[in-house]
Amino acid sequence: MTEEAGAITGELELLCWPENDGLHVAARYAETDDWYTVSGGPVRLTGDLEGVSEQVAQHLRTPGPVVDGNEKAVSLEGFAGA
């Protein structure tokens, strides 16, 4: 789930960068120019940056729960990695 475009699916690229308020995450369709802010961020960093981007990618690849027959979009809301 993104702030600007809602749910995006398919082959995506992620960009993660730390700032004072946490880890910011953006996604885009592979090999395109437009980046979209992933909803639920920034992620609070509680430890080392090493491996955090892979944790974020794994979290976003995990399907959301099915509610009333529809899969809920995944965001960084409640992400407990890092």
QUIWO-V660826 format. One record per pair of residues at least 12 apart in sequence whose ideal C-beta (glycine too) atoms are under 6 Angstrom apart, sorted by the first residue. I is the first residue (numbers start at 1). J is the second residue. If there is no record, write none. Layout:
# QUIWO-V660826
i = {I,I}
j = {J,J}
This chain:
# QUIWO-V660826
i = {1,1,1,2,2,3,3,4,5,7,11,12,13,13,14,14,16,21,22,22,22,22,23,23,23,24,24,25,25,25,38,39,40,40,40,41,43,43,43,45,46,52,55,59,60}
j = {39,73,75,36,38,37,39,36,36,73,30,27,28,30,27,57,53,42,42,43,44,45,42,43,45,41,42,38,41,56,76,75,75,76,77,76,76,79,82,82,82,82,81,79,74}
